[in-house]
Amino acid sequence: MLFRSLEKAEAIAAKMHAAARLPLELVSGSVLPTLSIGVTLIRAGEAIEAVVERADQAMYEAKQHGRDRVMALG
């Protein structure tokens, strides 16, 4: 998907986050998964490595702010 707005990309990530947090029923009991998602956009002429590094940085910021959240970094 191509997003031209960081807010739109973050909104999609938030929907993914909510869907992934549904309880999983296991034989041993119920498990509530958590995840941290980092969101960013590609800048014109930017190498993919830089994009991945920025998304990774956003994910680590999400973890530092309490985990289990979406964090966008422009």
N, C-alpha and C positions, 0 to 999 in steps of 0.2 A: 504494500500500500504506500502511496505517496501522499504525504501531508504537507501542506504549506504553512501550517500554524502549529506551533508547539502546544497550544492549548487543545487543539483537536487530537493531536497524537497522545497527549496526556489523558484525555477523556476516553480514548479507546483503550489505553493501558489500564485505566481505572475499571473499565468494564471487564477486562480480562482478569484483573486482580480479584474482583468480586466473584466471578465465576469459578476461579480456582480455589476460593476459600470455602466452598461448600463442604460440609462434613463428608468424610469417607467412612463407610461402614465396613469394618474388618471383622474377622472372626473373633479377634481379641477385644473388640470394642470400637467405638467411634474415634476418629482422628480428625482434628481441624487443622488443615495445612495452612501455612503462612508463607508469604513470599514478598520479596522486595524487588521492585522493578525500576530500572533507570531508563529515562526517555530523553532523547535528543533528536535534532534534525540534522540532515546533511547540509553543509554549506557549499556553495558553488565552488567547484574546483578542489574540494577537500578529499584527501586520501581516506579510504575506508578505515584504515588503522586509527586515524584521528577520531573518526565518528565512534568507533567501538570503544576507544579509550574514554571519550566523554560520557558515553552511555554507562560504562563501567563505573566511572567516577560518580555519576548520578545515583547508581545503585548502591554504592558504598555510603553515600550521603544518606540515603533512605535508611540503611542499616544503622548508621550513627544516630539518627533521629528517632529511634525506637523500633526499627524493623517493621516488617509487614505493612508496607506502604508503597506508593508510587511517588517518584521524585523526578522532576524534569530539570534539565540543565541546558540552557541555550547556548 
